Amino acid sequence: MPALDLATVIRELIILFVVIDPIGTLPVFFFATRDVPEHLHWRFALRAVLVAGAVLFFFLIAGQLLLEGIGLRLGSFQIAGGVVLFLFAMTMVFGEAKPAREIEEAERDHMAGAVFPLAIPSIASPGAMLAVVILTDNHRNTLSDQAMTGVLLFLILLATLAILLLARPIKRLIGNTGANIVSRVMGIILATVAVDSVMSGFEALGVLELQGAGI
């Protein structure tokens, strides 16, 4: 397969930004640090991004191997992942905003700190875990392609860290309402990505079936 072109790089960058949703994570960050001195907020932000990055890079490197090790085809995972991403997108567009859901869950565990809900599931969301596996299909992408996806993921995580470090001025600029609006717009984009994933999964399974039939 040819090296990633600019259009593909931009597409993957948008997908990763949408599923990680750094702007939508801001209200969760404010909740997690509400009782923490402001001079320690950078530690919370750094710890959350490091934990989320470790989880996402694990799925990027070993997610497909794990699936194939238990006998699952990536095409099936793409379809299932697309369905989950679509449902996730619908909750972003029509349902309660992601930060509100996660803040409500976090109220049951005040000691979770940077790991829950900030790192998981706000930054390393189920949708993000599925997306990195789909974007690094070993059968369709070369190692250099997958390395590029890893670089893009690293850049998005750096952007997420920067946004969290600038949380106070950003909140003054857009407010909680602005963050929710951005999250819903991203949900529409994510729904489109989800449909594309389902179609790609059906295409992959169809190709495998034709090959198995000797056609």
DRENNU-157163 format. One record per residue: residue in three letters; chain; x, y, z of N, C-alpha, C in turn. Coordinates in nm, 2 decimals, decimal comma, always signed. Example, Ala and Ser with C-alpha at 12.3 -4.5 7.8 and 13.67 -1.06 7.14 Angstrom:
# DRENNU-157163
ALA / A / +1,32 / -0,57 / +0,78 / +1,23 / -0,45 / +0,78 / +1,32 / -0,33 / +0,78 .
SER / A / +1,28 / -0,22 / +0,71 / +1,37 / -0,11 / +0,71 / +1,29 / +0,00 / +0,79 .
This chain:
# DRENNU-157163
MET / A / +0,08 / -0,12 / +0,00 / +0,00 / +0,00 / +0,00 / +0,09 / +0,12 / +0,00 .
PRO / A / +0,06 / +0,23 / -0,08 / +0,14 / +0,35 / -0,08 / +0,14 / +0,42 / +0,05 .
ALA / A / +0,25 / +0,50 / +0,07 / +0,26 / +0,58 / +0,20 / +0,14 / +0,67 / +0,21 .
LEU / A / +0,11 / +0,71 / +0,33 / +0,00 / +0,80 / +0,36 / +0,02 / +0,93 / +0,29 .
ASP / A / -0,09 / +0,97 / +0,22 / -0,08 / +1,10 / +0,15 / -0,14 / +1,21 / +0,25 .
LEU / A / -0,13 / +1,33 / +0,20 / -0,17 / +1,44 / +0,29 / -0,32 / +1,43 / +0,33 .
ALA / A / -0,40 / +1,39 / +0,24 / -0,54 / +1,38 / +0,27 / -0,57 / +1,28 / +0,37 .
THR / A / -0,50 / +1,16 / +0,36 / -0,52 / +1,06 / +0,46 / -0,47 / +1,10 / +0,60 .
VAL / A / -0,35 / +1,17 / +0,60 / -0,30 / +1,22 / +0,73 / -0,40 / +1,32 / +0,79 .
ILE / A / -0,45 / +1,41 / +0,72 / -0,55 / +1,50 / +0,77 / -0,67 / +1,43 / +0,82 .
ARG / A / -0,72 / +1,33 / +0,75 / -0,84 / +1,25 / +0,79 / -0,81 / +1,19 / +0,92 .
GLU / A / -0,70 / +1,12 / +0,93 / -0,67 / +1,05 / +1,06 / -0,65 / +1,15 / +1,17 .
LEU / A / -0,59 / +1,26 / +1,14 / -0,58 / +1,37 / +1,25 / -0,71 / +1,41 / +1,30 .
ILE / A / -0,81 / +1,43 / +1,21 / -0,94 / +1,48 / +1,25 / -1,01 / +1,37 / +1,33 .
ILE / A / -1,00 / +1,24 / +1,28 / -1,06 / +1,13 / +1,35 / -1,01 / +1,12 / +1,50 .
LEU / A / -0,88 / +1,13 / +1,51 / -0,82 / +1,12 / +1,65 / -0,86 / +1,24 / +1,73 .
PHE / A / -0,87 / +1,35 / +1,67 / -0,91 / +1,47 / +1,75 / -1,05 / +1,46 / +1,80 .
VAL / A / -1,14 / +1,41 / +1,71 / -1,28 / +1,39 / +1,74 / -1,30 / +1,29 / +1,85 .
VAL / A / -1,24 / +1,17 / +1,84 / -1,27 / +1,07 / +1,94 / -1,21 / +1,10 / +2,07 .
ILE / A / -1,09 / +1,17 / +2,07 / -1,03 / +1,20 / +2,20 / -1,10 / +1,32 / +2,26 .
ASP / A / -1,14 / +1,42 / +2,18 / -1,23 / +1,53 / +2,22 / -1,16 / +1,61 / +2,33 .
PRO / A / -1,05 / +1,68 / +2,31 / -0,98 / +1,75 / +2,41 / -1,07 / +1,87 / +2,47 .
ILE / A / -1,15 / +1,94 / +2,38 / -1,23 / +2,04 / +2,43 / -1,34 / +1,99 / +2,53 .
GLY / A / -1,40 / +1,88 / +2,49 / -1,50 / +1,82 / +2,57 / -1,45 / +1,77 / +2,70 .
THR / A / -1,32 / +1,75 / +2,72 / -1,26 / +1,70 / +2,84 / -1,24 / +1,81 / +2,94 .
LEU / A / -1,25 / +1,94 / +2,90 / -1,22 / +2,05 / +2,99 / -1,31 / +2,05 / +3,11 .
PRO / A / -1,45 / +2,04 / +3,10 / -1,53 / +2,04 / +3,22 / -1,49 / +1,93 / +3,32 .
VAL / A / -1,45 / +1,81 / +3,26 / -1,41 / +1,70 / +3,35 / -1,28 / +1,74 / +3,43 .
PHE / A / -1,19 / +1,81 / +3,36 / -1,07 / +1,85 / +3,42 / -1,10 / +1,95 / +3,54 .
PHE / A / -1,19 / +2,04 / +3,51 / -1,23 / +2,13 / +3,62 / -1,29 / +2,06 / +3,74 .
PHE / A / -1,37 / +1,96 / +3,71 / -1,42 / +1,88 / +3,83 / -1,31 / +1,81 / +3,90 .
ALA / A / -1,22 / +1,74 / +3,83 / -1,12 / +1,66 / +3,89 / -1,02 / +1,74 / +3,98 .
THR / A / -1,01 / +1,87 / +3,94 / -0,91 / +1,96 / +4,01 / -0,98 / +2,06 / +4,10 .
ARG / A / -1,11 / +2,04 / +4,13 / -1,18 / +2,14 / +4,20 / -1,13 / +2,16 / +4,34 .
ASP / A / -1,08 / +2,06 / +4,41 / -1,03 / +2,07 / +4,54 / -0,87 / +2,07 / +4,55 .
VAL / A / -0,81 / +2,09 / +4,43 / -0,67 / +2,08 / +4,42 / -0,61 / +2,22 / +4,40 .
PRO / A / -0,50 / +2,26 / +4,48 / -0,44 / +2,39 / +4,46 / -0,41 / +2,41 / +4,31 .
GLU / A / -0,42 / +2,53 / +4,26 / -0,40 / +2,56 / +4,12 / -0,26 / +2,53 / +4,07 .
HIS / A / -0,16 / +2,55 / +4,16 / -0,03 / +2,52 / +4,12 / +0,00 / +2,38 / +4,09 .
LEU / A / -0,09 / +2,29 / +4,13 / -0,07 / +2,14 / +4,11 / -0,16 / +2,09 / +3,99 .
HIS / A / -0,23 / +2,18 / +3,93 / -0,32 / +2,14 / +3,82 / -0,24 / +2,08 / +3,70 .
TRP / A / -0,11 / +2,13 / +3,68 / -0,03 / +2,08 / +3,57 / +0,00 / +1,93 / +3,59 .
ARG / A / +0,02 / +1,89 / +3,72 / +0,05 / +1,75 / +3,75 / -0,07 / +1,66 / +3,71 .
PHE / A / -0,19 / +1,71 / +3,75 / -0,31 / +1,63 / +3,71 / -0,32 / +1,62 / +3,56 .
ALA / A / -0,30 / +1,73 / +3,49 / -0,31 / +1,72 / +3,35 / -0,20 / +1,63 / +3,29 .
LEU / A / -0,08 / +1,64 / +3,33 / +0,03 / +1,55 / +3,28 / +0,00 / +1,41 / +3,31 .
ARG / A / -0,04 / +1,38 / +3,43 / -0,07 / +1,24 / +3,47 / -0,18 / +1,18 / +3,39 .
ALA / A / -0,29 / +1,26 / +3,37 / -0,40 / +1,21 / +3,29 / -0,36 / +1,18 / +3,15 .
VAL / A / -0,28 / +1,27 / +3,08 / -0,24 / +1,24 / +2,95 / -0,15 / +1,13 / +2,93 .
LEU / A / -0,06 / +1,11 / +3,03 / +0,03 / +0,99 / +3,03 / -0,04 / +0,86 / +3,04 .
VAL / A / -0,14 / +0,86 / +3,13 / -0,22 / +0,73 / +3,15 / -0,30 / +0,70 / +3,03 .
ALA / A / -0,37 / +0,81 / +2,98 / -0,45 / +0,79 / +2,86 / -0,36 / +0,75 / +2,74 .
GLY / A / -0,24 / +0,81 / +2,72 / -0,15 / +0,78 / +2,62 / -0,11 / +0,63 / +2,62 .
ALA / A / -0,08 / +0,58 / +2,74 / -0,03 / +0,45 / +2,76 / -0,14 / +0,35 / +2,71 .
VAL / A / -0,27 / +0,38 / +2,75 / -0,38 / +0,29 / +2,71 / -0,40 / +0,29 / +2,56 .
LEU / A / -0,40 / +0,41 / +2,50 / -0,42 / +0,42 / +2,36 / -0,31 / +0,36 / +2,28 .
PHE / A / -0,18 / +0,38 / +2,32 / -0,07 / +0,32 / +2,24 / -0,07 / +0,17 / +2,26 .
PHE / A / -0,12 / +0,12 / +2,37 / -0,13 / -0,03 / +2,39 / -0,23 / -0,08 / +2,28 .
PHE / A / -0,34 / -0,01 / +2,27 / -0,44 / -0,06 / +2,17 / -0,39 / -0,04 / +2,03 .
LEU / A / -0,31 / +0,07 / +2,00 / -0,25 / +0,09 / +1,87 / -0,16 / -0,02 / +1,83 .
ILE / A / -0,08 / -0,07 / +1,93 / +0,03 / -0,17 / +1,90 / -0,03 / -0,31 / +1,91 .
ALA / A / -0,11 / -0,34 / +2,01 / -0,15 / -0,48 / +2,03 / -0,29 / -0,51 / +2,01 .
GLY / A / -0,37 / -0,41 / +1,99 / -0,52 / -0,43 / +1,98 / -0,56 / -0,53 / +1,87 .
GLN / A / -0,50 / -0,51 / +1,75 / -0,54 / -0,61 / +1,65 / -0,49 / -0,75 / +1,67 .
LEU / A / -0,36 / -0,75 / +1,72 / -0,31 / -0,88 / +1,75 / -0,39 / -0,96 / +1,86 .
LEU / A / -0,44 / -0,88 / +1,95 / -0,53 / -0,94 / +2,06 / -0,65 / -0,99 / +2,00 .
LEU / A / -0,71 / -0,92 / +1,91 / -0,84 / -0,96 / +1,84 / -0,81 / -1,09 / +1,76 .
GLU / A / -0,71 / -1,08 / +1,68 / -0,68 / -1,20 / +1,59 / -0,64 / -1,32 / +1,68 .
GLY / A / -0,58 / -1,30 / +1,79 / -0,54 / -1,41 / +1,88 / -0,66 / -1,49 / +1,93 .
ILE / A / -0,77 / -1,42 / +1,94 / -0,89 / -1,49 / +1,99 / -0,98 / -1,52 / +1,87 .
GLY / A / -0,93 / -1,51 / +1,75 / -1,00 / -1,56 / +1,63 / -1,10 / -1,46 / +1,57 .
LEU / A / -1,09 / -1,33 / +1,60 / -1,18 / -1,24 / +1,55 / -1,11 / -1,17 / +1,43 .
ARG / A / -1,19 / -1,14 / +1,32 / -1,14 / -1,07 / +1,20 / -1,16 / -0,92 / +1,22 .
LEU / A / -1,06 / -0,85 / +1,16 / -1,07 / -0,70 / +1,18 / -1,19 / -0,64 / +1,11 .
GLY / A / -1,24 / -0,71 / +1,00 / -1,36 / -0,66 / +0,94 / -1,48 / -0,66 / +1,03 .
SER / A / -1,49 / -0,77 / +1,11 / -1,60 / -0,78 / +1,21 / -1,58 / -0,67 / +1,31 .
PHE / A / -1,46 / -0,65 / +1,35 / -1,43 / -0,55 / +1,46 / -1,46 / -0,41 / +1,40 .
GLN / A / -1,43 / -0,38 / +1,27 / -1,46 / -0,25 / +1,21 / -1,61 / -0,23 / +1,21 .
ILE / A / -1,69 / -0,33 / +1,18 / -1,83 / -0,31 / +1,18 / -1,88 / -0,29 / +1,33 .
ALA / A / -1,84 / -0,37 / +1,42 / -1,88 / -0,35 / +1,56 / -1,83 / -0,22 / +1,61 .
GLY / A / -1,71 / -0,19 / +1,58 / -1,65 / -0,06 / +1,63 / -1,73 / +0,06 / +1,57 .
GLY / A / -1,76 / +0,05 / +1,44 / -1,84 / +0,15 / +1,37 / -1,98 / +0,17 / +1,44 .
VAL / A / -2,04 / +0,06 / +1,47 / -2,17 / +0,07 / +1,54 / -2,16 / +0,14 / +1,68 .
VAL / A / -2,05 / +0,10 / +1,75 / -2,03 / +0,16 / +1,88 / -2,00 / +0,31 / +1,87 .
LEU / A / -1,91 / +0,34 / +1,77 / -1,87 / +0,48 / +1,75 / -2,00 / +0,56 / +1,71 .
PHE / A / -2,09 / +0,50 / +1,63 / -2,21 / +0,57 / +1,59 / -2,30 / +0,60 / +1,71 .
LEU / A / -2,32 / +0,50 / +1,79 / -2,40 / +0,52 / +1,91 / -2,33 / +0,63 / +2,01 .
PHE / A / -2,20 / +0,62 / +2,02 / -2,12 / +0,72 / +2,09 / -2,15 / +0,86 / +2,04 .
ALA / A / -2,14 / +0,87 / +1,90 / -2,16 / +0,99 / +1,84 / -2,30 / +1,05 / +1,86 .
MET / A / -2,40 / +0,96 / +1,86 / -2,54 / +1,00 / +1,89 / -2,56 / +1,06 / +2,03 .
THR / A / -2,49 / +1,00 / +2,12 / -2,50 / +1,05 / +2,26 / -2,43 / +1,19 / +2,26 .
MET / A / -2,33 / +1,21 / +2,18 / -2,26 / +1,34 / +2,18 / -2,36 / +1,45 / +2,11 .
VAL / A / -2,43 / +1,41 / +2,01 / -2,52 / +1,50 / +1,94 / -2,65 / +1,52 / +2,01 .
PHE / A / -2,72 / +1,42 / +2,05 / -2,85 / +1,43 / +2,10 / -2,86 / +1,41 / +2,25 .
GLY / A / -2,77 / +1,33 / +2,31 / -2,79 / +1,30 / +2,45 / -2,72 / +1,40 / +2,54 .
GLU / A / -2,70 / +1,36 / +2,67 / -2,64 / +1,44 / +2,77 / -2,49 / +1,45 / +2,73 .
ALA / A / -2,44 / +1,57 / +2,74 / -2,30 / +1,59 / +2,70 / -2,20 / +1,50 / +2,77 .
LYS / A / -2,10 / +1,46 / +2,71 / -2,00 / +1,37 / +2,76 / -1,95 / +1,41 / +2,90 .
PRO / A / -1,90 / +1,54 / +2,91 / -1,85 / +1,58 / +3,04 / -1,95 / +1,56 / +3,15 .
ALA / A / -2,08 / +1,59 / +3,13 / -2,18 / +1,58 / +3,23 / -2,20 / +1,44 / +3,28 .
ARG / A / -2,20 / +1,34 / +3,18 / -2,21 / +1,20 / +3,22 / -2,09 / +1,16 / +3,31 .
GLU / A / -1,97 / +1,20 / +3,27 / -1,85 / +1,15 / +3,34 / -1,83 / +1,22 / +3,47 .
ILE / A / -1,88 / +1,35 / +3,48 / -1,87 / +1,42 / +3,61 / -1,97 / +1,35 / +3,71 .
GLU / A / -2,08 / +1,31 / +3,66 / -2,18 / +1,24 / +3,75 / -2,12 / +1,11 / +3,80 .
GLU / A / -2,06 / +1,04 / +3,71 / -2,00 / +0,91 / +3,75 / -1,88 / +0,93 / +3,85 .
ALA / A / -1,81 / +1,04 / +3,83 / -1,69 / +1,07 / +3,92 / -1,73 / +1,11 / +4,06 .
GLU / A / -1,85 / +1,16 / +4,07 / -1,90 / +1,20 / +4,21 / -1,90 / +1,09 / +4,30 .
ARG / A / -1,91 / +0,96 / +4,25 / -1,91 / +0,84 / +4,33 / -1,77 / +0,81 / +4,38 .
ASP / A / -1,67 / +0,87 / +4,32 / -1,53 / +0,83 / +4,36 / -1,44 / +0,95 / +4,35 .
HIS / A / -1,43 / +1,03 / +4,47 / -1,35 / +1,15 / +4,47 / -1,20 / +1,13 / +4,47 .
MET / A / -1,16 / +1,01 / +4,49 / -1,01 / +0,98 / +4,50 / -0,95 / +0,93 / +4,37 .
ALA / A / -1,03 / +0,92 / +4,27 / -0,98 / +0,87 / +4,14 / -0,88 / +0,97 / +4,08 .
GLY / A / -0,90 / +1,10 / +4,10 / -0,80 / +1,20 / +4,05 / -0,79 / +1,20 / +3,90 .
ALA / A / -0,66 / +1,20 / +3,86 / -0,63 / +1,22 / +3,72 / -0,67 / +1,09 / +3,63 .
VAL / A / -0,68 / +0,97 / +3,70 / -0,70 / +0,85 / +3,62 / -0,85 / +0,84 / +3,58 .
PHE / A / -0,94 / +0,86 / +3,67 / -1,08 / +0,85 / +3,65 / -1,15 / +0,97 / +3,70 .
PRO / A / -1,22 / +1,05 / +3,63 / -1,26 / +1,02 / +3,49 / -1,18 / +1,09 / +3,38 .
LEU / A / -1,07 / +1,16 / +3,42 / -1,00 / +1,24 / +3,33 / -0,92 / +1,16 / +3,22 .
ALA / A / -0,84 / +1,06 / +3,27 / -0,77 / +0,98 / +3,17 / -0,86 / +0,88 / +3,10 .
ILE / A / -0,94 / +0,81 / +3,18 / -1,03 / +0,71 / +3,13 / -1,16 / +0,74 / +3,20 .
PRO / A / -1,27 / +0,76 / +3,14 / -1,29 / +0,74 / +2,99 / -1,30 / +0,87 / +2,91 .
SER / A / -1,25 / +0,99 / +2,97 / -1,27 / +1,11 / +2,90 / -1,17 / +1,13 / +2,78 .
ILE / A / -1,04 / +1,11 / +2,81 / -0,94 / +1,12 / +2,70 / -0,93 / +0,98 / +2,63 .
ALA / A / -0,90 / +0,88 / +2,70 / -0,89 / +0,74 / +2,64 / -1,03 / +0,68 / +2,64 .
SER / A / -1,12 / +0,73 / +2,56 / -1,26 / +0,68 / +2,56 / -1,27 / +0,55 / +2,49 .
PRO / A / -1,38 / +0,48 / +2,50 / -1,39 / +0,35 / +2,42 / -1,39 / +0,38 / +2,27 .
GLY / A / -1,44 / +0,50 / +2,23 / -1,44 / +0,53 / +2,09 / -1,30 / +0,55 / +2,04 .
ALA / A / -1,21 / +0,61 / +2,13 / -1,07 / +0,64 / +2,09 / -1,00 / +0,50 / +2,08 .
MET / A / -1,02 / +0,41 / +2,17 / -0,96 / +0,28 / +2,17 / -0,99 / +0,21 / +2,04 .
LEU / A / -1,12 / +0,21 / +2,00 / -1,16 / +0,14 / +1,88 / -1,10 / +0,21 / +1,76 .
ALA / A / -1,10 / +0,34 / +1,76 / -1,05 / +0,41 / +1,64 / -0,90 / +0,38 / +1,61 .
VAL / A / -0,81 / +0,37 / +1,72 / -0,67 / +0,35 / +1,69 / -0,65 / +0,21 / +1,64 .
VAL / A / -0,73 / +0,12 / +1,67 / -0,72 / -0,02 / +1,62 / -0,76 / -0,02 / +1,47 .
ILE / A / -0,87 / +0,05 / +1,44 / -0,92 / +0,05 / +1,30 / -0,82 / +0,12 / +1,21 .
LEU / A / -0,76 / +0,23 / +1,26 / -0,67 / +0,31 / +1,18 / -0,53 / +0,24 / +1,16 .
THR / A / -0,50 / +0,14 / +1,23 / -0,37 / +0,07 / +1,22 / -0,39 / -0,08 / +1,18 .
ASP / A / -0,48 / -0,10 / +1,08 / -0,50 / -0,24 / +1,03 / -0,38 / -0,29 / +0,97 .
ASN / A / -0,33 / -0,40 / +1,03 / -0,20 / -0,46 / +0,99 / -0,21 / -0,51 / +0,84 .
HIS / A / -0,33 / -0,55 / +0,80 / -0,34 / -0,60 / +0,67 / -0,35 / -0,50 / +0,56 .
ARG / A / -0,38 / -0,38 / +0,59 / -0,40 / -0,27 / +0,50 / -0,29 / -0,16 / +0,51 .
ASN / A / -0,22 / -0,15 / +0,62 / -0,13 / -0,04 / +0,64 / +0,01 / -0,10 / +0,67 .
THR / A / +0,11 / -0,03 / +0,61 / +0,25 / -0,07 / +0,63 / +0,29 / -0,02 / +0,77 .
LEU / A / +0,41 / -0,07 / +0,82 / +0,46 / -0,02 / +0,94 / +0,48 / +0,13 / +0,95 .
SER / A / +0,53 / +0,18 / +0,83 / +0,55 / +0,33 / +0,83 / +0,41 / +0,40 / +0,84 .
ASP / A / +0,31 / +0,34 / +0,78 / +0,17 / +0,40 / +0,79 / +0,13 / +0,40 / +0,94 .
GLN / A / +0,15 / +0,29 / +1,01 / +0,11 / +0,28 / +1,14 / +0,19 / +0,36 / +1,23 .
ALA / A / +0,32 / +0,38 / +1,20 / +0,41 / +0,47 / +1,28 / +0,36 / +0,61 / +1,26 .
MET / A / +0,31 / +0,65 / +1,14 / +0,26 / +0,78 / +1,12 / +0,13 / +0,81 / +1,21 .
THR / A / +0,05 / +0,70 / +1,22 / -0,07 / +0,71 / +1,30 / -0,03 / +0,73 / +1,45 .
GLY / A / +0,07 / +0,66 / +1,49 / +0,13 / +0,68 / +1,62 / +0,18 / +0,82 / +1,65 .
VAL / A / +0,24 / +0,88 / +1,55 / +0,29 / +1,02 / +1,56 / +0,17 / +1,11 / +1,57 .
LEU / A / +0,07 / +1,09 / +1,49 / -0,05 / +1,18 / +1,49 / -0,12 / +1,16 / +1,63 .
LEU / A / -0,13 / +1,04 / +1,68 / -0,19 / +1,02 / +1,81 / -0,11 / +1,10 / +1,92 .
PHE / A / +0,03 / +1,09 / +1,91 / +0,11 / +1,16 / +2,00 / +0,09 / +1,32 / +1,99 .
LEU / A / +0,07 / +1,37 / +1,87 / +0,05 / +1,51 / +1,86 / -0,09 / +1,55 / +1,92 .
ILE / A / -0,19 / +1,47 / +1,90 / -0,32 / +1,50 / +1,96 / -0,31 / +1,50 / +2,11 .
LEU / A / -0,24 / +1,40 / +2,17 / -0,22 / +1,40 / +2,31 / -0,15 / +1,52 / +2,36 .
LEU / A / -0,04 / +1,56 / +2,28 / +0,03 / +1,69 / +2,32 / -0,07 / +1,81 / +2,32 .
ALA / A / -0,16 / +1,81 / +2,21 / -0,26 / +1,92 / +2,21 / -0,35 / +1,91 / +2,32 .
THR / A / -0,39 / +1,79 / +2,36 / -0,48 / +1,77 / +2,48 / -0,42 / +1,83 / +2,60 .
LEU / A / -0,29 / +1,79 / +2,62 / -0,21 / +1,84 / +2,74 / -0,21 / +2,00 / +2,74 .
ALA / A / -0,18 / +2,05 / +2,62 / -0,17 / +2,20 / +2,61 / -0,31 / +2,26 / +2,65 .
ILE / A / -0,42 / +2,20 / +2,60 / -0,55 / +2,26 / +2,62 / -0,58 / +2,25 / +2,77 .
LEU / A / -0,55 / +2,14 / +2,84 / -0,57 / +2,13 / +2,98 / -0,49 / +2,23 / +3,06 .
LEU / A / -0,36 / +2,25 / +3,02 / -0,28 / +2,35 / +3,08 / -0,33 / +2,49 / +3,07 .
LEU / A / -0,41 / +2,51 / +2,96 / -0,46 / +2,64 / +2,93 / -0,61 / +2,65 / +2,97 .
ALA / A / -0,65 / +2,56 / +3,06 / -0,80 / +2,54 / +3,09 / -0,86 / +2,66 / +3,14 .
ARG / A / -0,80 / +2,74 / +3,22 / -0,86 / +2,86 / +3,28 / -0,89 / +2,96 / +3,18 .
PRO / A / -0,79 / +3,01 / +3,10 / -0,83 / +3,11 / +3,00 / -0,93 / +3,05 / +2,89 .
ILE / A / -0,92 / +2,93 / +2,86 / -1,01 / +2,87 / +2,76 / -1,16 / +2,87 / +2,81 .
LYS / A / -1,17 / +2,84 / +2,94 / -1,31 / +2,84 / +3,00 / -1,36 / +2,98 / +3,00 .
ARG / A / -1,28 / +3,08 / +3,03 / -1,33 / +3,22 / +3,03 / -1,37 / +3,26 / +2,88 .
LEU / A / -1,30 / +3,20 / +2,78 / -1,33 / +3,24 / +2,64 / -1,46 / +3,17 / +2,59 .
ILE / A / -1,48 / +3,04 / +2,61 / -1,59 / +2,97 / +2,55 / -1,70 / +2,93 / +2,65 .
GLY / A / -1,66 / +2,91 / +2,78 / -1,76 / +2,87 / +2,88 / -1,80 / +2,73 / +2,86 .
ASN / A / -1,88 / +2,68 / +2,95 / -1,93 / +2,54 / +2,95 / -2,02 / +2,52 / +2,83 .
THR / A / -2,10 / +2,62 / +2,80 / -2,19 / +2,61 / +2,68 / -2,11 / +2,59 / +2,55 .
GLY / A / -2,01 / +2,67 / +2,54 / -1,92 / +2,66 / +2,42 / -1,86 / +2,52 / +2,40 .
ALA / A / -1,81 / +2,46 / +2,52 / -1,75 / +2,33 / +2,51 / -1,86 / +2,23 / +2,47 .
ASN / A / -1,98 / +2,24 / +2,52 / -2,08 / +2,14 / +2,48 / -2,12 / +2,16 / +2,33 .
ILE / A / -2,12 / +2,28 / +2,28 / -2,15 / +2,30 / +2,14 / -2,04 / +2,23 / +2,05 .
VAL / A / -1,92 / +2,25 / +2,09 / -1,81 / +2,19 / +2,01 / -1,82 / +2,04 / +2,02 .
SER / A / -1,85 / +1,99 / +2,13 / -1,86 / +1,84 / +2,15 / -1,97 / +1,79 / +2,06 .
ARG / A / -2,08 / +1,86 / +2,04 / -2,19 / +1,81 / +1,95 / -2,15 / +1,82 / +1,81 .
VAL / A / -2,08 / +1,92 / +1,77 / -2,03 / +1,93 / +1,63 / -1,94 / +1,81 / +1,60 .
MET / A / -1,85 / +1,78 / +1,69 / -1,76 / +1,67 / +1,68 / -1,84 / +1,54 / +1,67 .
GLY / A / -1,95 / +1,53 / +1,74 / -2,03 / +1,41 / +1,73 / -2,09 / +1,39 / +1,59 .
ILE / A / -2,12 / +1,49 / +1,52 / -2,17 / +1,48 / +1,38 / -2,06 / +1,42 / +1,29 .
ILE / A / -1,94 / +1,48 / +1,31 / -1,82 / +1,43 / +1,23 / -1,80 / +1,28 / +1,27 .
LEU / A / -1,80 / +1,25 / +1,40 / -1,78 / +1,11 / +1,44 / -1,88 / +1,01 / +1,38 .
ALA / A / -2,00 / +1,05 / +1,37 / -2,11 / +0,97 / +1,31 / -2,07 / +0,93 / +1,17 .
THR / A / -2,02 / +1,03 / +1,09 / -1,98 / +1,01 / +0,95 / -1,86 / +0,91 / +0,95 .
VAL / A / -1,77 / +0,92 / +1,04 / -1,65 / +0,83 / +1,05 / -1,70 / +0,69 / +1,08 .
ALA / A / -1,80 / +0,68 / +1,17 / -1,86 / +0,55 / +1,21 / -1,92 / +0,48 / +1,09 .
VAL / A / -2,00 / +0,55 / +1,01 / -2,06 / +0,49 / +0,89 / -1,95 / +0,44 / +0,80 .
ASP / A / -1,85 / +0,52 / +0,78 / -1,74 / +0,48 / +0,69 / -1,67 / +0,35 / +0,74 .
SER / A / -1,66 / +0,34 / +0,87 / -1,59 / +0,22 / +0,93 / -1,68 / +0,10 / +0,91 .
VAL / A / -1,81 / +0,11 / +0,92 / -1,90 / +0,00 / +0,89 / -1,89 / -0,05 / +0,75 .
MET / A / -1,89 / +0,05 / +0,66 / -1,88 / +0,02 / +0,51 / -1,74 / -0,05 / +0,48 .
SER / A / -1,63 / +0,00 / +0,55 / -1,50 / -0,06 / +0,53 / -1,50 / -0,20 / +0,58 .
GLY / A / -1,57 / -0,23 / +0,69 / -1,57 / -0,36 / +0,75 / -1,64 / -0,46 / +0,66 .
PHE / A / -1,76 / -0,42 / +0,60 / -1,83 / -0,50 / +0,51 / -1,74 / -0,53 / +0,39 .
GLU / A / -1,67 / -0,43 / +0,34 / -1,59 / -0,45 / +0,23 / -1,47 / -0,55 / +0,26 .
ALA / A / -1,41 / -0,54 / +0,38 / -1,30 / -0,63 / +0,42 / -1,36 / -0,77 / +0,43 .
LEU / A / -1,47 / -0,79 / +0,48 / -1,53 / -0,92 / +0,50 / -1,56 / -0,98 / +0,36 .
GLY / A / -1,61 / -0,90 / +0,27 / -1,65 / -0,94 / +0,14 / -1,52 / -0,99 / +0,06 .
VAL / A / -1,41 / -0,92 / +0,08 / -1,29 / -0,95 / +0,01 / -1,24 / -1,08 / +0,06 .
LEU / A / -1,25 / -1,10 / +0,20 / -1,20 / -1,23 / +0,26 / -1,28 / -1,34 / +0,21 .
GLU / A / -1,41 / -1,33 / +0,20 / -1,50 / -1,44 / +0,16 / -1,47 / -1,47 / +0,01 .
LEU / A / -1,45 / -1,37 / -0,08 / -1,42 / -1,40 / -0,22 / -1,28 / -1,47 / -0,23 .
GLN / A / -1,19 / -1,44 / -0,15 / -1,06 / -1,50 / -0,15 / -1,07 / -1,65 / -0,10 .
GLY / A / -1,15 / -1,67 / +0,00 / -1,17 / -1,80 / +0,05 / -1,24 / -1,89 / -0,05 .
ALA / A / -1,32 / -1,83 / -0,14 / -1,39 / -1,91 / -0,24 / -1,31 / -1,93 / -0,36 .
GLY / A / -1,19 / -1,87 / -0,36 / -1,10 / -1,89 / -0,48 / -1,13 / -1,80 / -0,59 .
ILE / A / -1,20 / -1,69 / -0,57 / -1,24 / -1,60 / -0,68 / -1,14 / -1,49 / -0,69 .
